[in-house]
């Protein structure tokens, strides 16, 4: 079997993109998806994006983490999928798309720059932080919220010194957040008179490692710090290890948008052979 794909990245979050409007991809095989995302024996990526037909929007995006399992939403992944849909002439610059958490709006801002709507889920039984987990003195709990997927927000004094993998993995699999688990975001804040700027590092659920950026994670961080500090500027600039993103939001969080870069890396053909496990 030969599989046509694109490799694409959004602020360092890298994905395998497949146009699946003909419904030929075997997405019900987590082991195969996991194999595709492996760096050394597959294509290599943080996750897999499928573009499919939708009855409710211009197209449907389905996202699979590199562990092989489907997730409700990926904000950087949706920006990449919107960009590919535009290049494939499926959509106009302004459009709508369906994801696992609902229908979103999107917009192609410029060459390799895309903005998408992010939906803040209204939780009825909000989690906070496990009482049996001790954080270092330089790190403190800020918030737990769902921007399509669950995110734990922690503030730190010097983000470059944080042991993201150690703390992130321990909290991602902590019994308090199970069975769903959680993404873990470490945030360093810089305040000015009218705005806040954030640096964010994320330990991603499903990838189960630090990624260069996480779109839903930086959006969750922006919401959490906006709630706490109420800056006049509603455009929050965010630096990740993979690039720069901007979150724009309203006071009631009914309007939330993530904007940032997208870039196609290459196009290829994957050839499946027997015994890939």
N, C-alpha and C positions, 0 to 999 in steps of 0.2 A: 504494500500500500504506500502511495506517495501522497504527501500532505503539503500543500502550499501554505506558507505562513509569512508573516512579517515579524521582525524583532523591533520593538518600539519602547521608548522610555519617556517618562514624565518626571522631571526633576530627580532623575536617578533611579526612580522606581521602574524596573525593567520588566517587560511583558512579552509573551508570545501572543500574537494576534492572528485569529483565523476567521475568515468570512464564512459563517456557517448558515447562511440563508437557505442553502439546499438541504440542511439538516443531515449531513453525512458524517459529522464528527461523533465518535463514540465517547461522549462525555460521561457516560455511566461507568467508566472504568477508571477509578482513582489511581490505580497503579500505573496506568499508561500516562495519565496527566502528570503524575509525580515524576515519571521517567523523562518526559519531555522537558520538565523544568530543571532537571539535574544539570549542573554546570559541565561536568566532565564527560558524561555518557549520553547526554541529551542535548537539547538546544541551549538550555540554561536561562532561567528567569525567576523573578519573584512570584510570577503567577501567569495564568493563561486567561486570555480574553476571547470570548466568542461573540460575534455580531450575528444576531438572529432577527427574524421577522417579529413584529409586534402587532397586536390588535388594538393597542391602546396609545401607541406613540409612533414616532417615525422609525424607530428600531428598538431592539432589545439588546441589552448588554448582559452577558453572564460572565461571572468571574470565578475562577478556581485558584485557590492558593497553591503554593508549590508543594504542599503536602498531599495534593490530589483532590481535595474536597472543596465543594462549592461554598462560597460566602455570599452574604446578602448584597454587599456593596463594596466597591473600591473606588475612591474618588479620583486618584491619579489614573487608575485604569479606565475610568469612565471618560476622563479628558482625552486619553489616548484613543479610545474607541470612537469618540465623537470626531476626532481629527481624521481617523481612517475612513469613517462613514462619509465625511465631506470629500475626501480625496477620491473615494469610489463613486461620488456623485449620487449618493443615496439621500443626502440631506442638503438643506440650505445652511447659510451661516447661523441663523437662529432656528432652533429645532427642539424636539422633545425626545426623550429616550426612557425606556423602561428598564428598571433594575430590580433586584430582589426586594428592595425596601420601598418600591413605589415608582411613580413617574416623575422625572426630573426635566428641567429645562437646561439647554446648553447653548453656547454661542462660540463660534470661531472668531476670535478677536483679530488675529493677524496670522501671518505665516508662522507656524509652530508655536502659537499661543492660544490657549483654549480656556474658557470659563464654564463651570458647571454648577448647577444648584445642588446643595447638600441639605438633606432633611434631618433635622434634630428630632429624634424619636422621643415622644412623651412617655416616659417610664412611669408605671404605677407603683413599682416596688424597687426603688433605687437602692443600689448597693453603695457602700462608701469605701471603707478600707479595713482589711482584716486586723483585728485587735492583737493577734498573736504574732504579727510581723513587725520587726523593729527596723526602721530605716536609719541610715547614718544621719548624724546631726545636720549635715549640709543639705539634706533632702527632706521635703515635707509634702504631705498629701494636700492636693488642691480640690480635686473633683473626680467624679466618675459619671460618664454620660455616654449616650449612644448616638453617633452620627452615621447611622447605617450599620455599624458594627460597634461593639463595646470598647470604650477607651478609658483607661486610668490615667489621670494627669498628676504628675509630680513636679514640684518646683525644686530646682537645684541652684547652688551658688556658682559653680564652675562646671559647665556642661561637658567640657573636654576631659575632665578628670573622673566622670561618673563611670562606674563599671556596669555599663548598660546590659551586657549579656548576662552577667551574674544575677543582678537584681531583677532584670526583665524576665528572665526565664523562671525564677522563683515565684514571681507574682503572676505571670501568665498561666502557670499551672497550679496556683494555690487553690486549695479546696474551697475557699470562700467564693471564688469566681466560677467554679465548675458547676455544670458540665460544659458551659459554653467557652469558658476561659476569657481572657481579656488581652487587648493590646496595652502596652505600657509605654507612656510618653514622658520623657524627661525634658523639662522646659527651663530655660534661663531667660529672665525678663530684663528689658531695658526700658525705663520710663523717661518720657519727656513731658513737657507741659500739657500737650494735647493728645498724645498718642503713646502706644506701647509697641515695642518691637520684641519679637521672640526668636530664640534659637531652640530648635526642637530635634531630639533624637528619639527614635521609636523602635521598640522591640515588637515586631509584628507577629500576631497570632496567625498560625497557618504556615508562615514562613519559618517561624520559631527561631528567629535571629534578628539582629539589627539590620534594617534596610536603610538605603541612602535617604529616603524620605517616605512619608505616608500621608496621603492627601486627607483622608478622614481623620487621621491623628492630629495634623496641624490645625484642621478645622475645629476639632474638639478642644485643642489647647487655646485657640483664639477665643472661642465661646467662653471657656472657663475663666480666662484672665479678663475678658471684657466684663463679665458678671462681677468680678471682684473689684476692678479698678475704674470702670465706667469712663474710659477715655472719650474725648470729644470726637476724635477721628475714628470713624467706623471702618476704615481700611487698615487692616493689621498686617504689617510686613513680617514675613517669617523666613528665617534662614535654616536650611537643612544641609546635611552633608552632600546632597545631590543637587542643590540649587535653591532658587528663591521662589516663594509662593506668596500670594496675597489672598487674605480672607476678608470679605466684605459682608457685614451683617447689619440687621435692623435691631432696634432695642428689644423687640418682642421675640426675636430669633425665628420669625416666620419667613424671613428672607435671608438666606445664607448662600454665599457664592465663593467658590474656590477658583482662583485663576493662576495659571503658570505655564511653563514651557512644555512642549512636546516635541520629540524628534524621532524620526524613523532611523533605525540603525542599519538594517539590511532586510532584504527579501530573500527567501530561500525555499528549498524543497526538502522536507524530511522524508527519508526512506525507511520504512519500518521493516525490520528483519525479525525472524523468529528468535525467541529466547532473550528478549530485551530485559527481562527481570534480572 
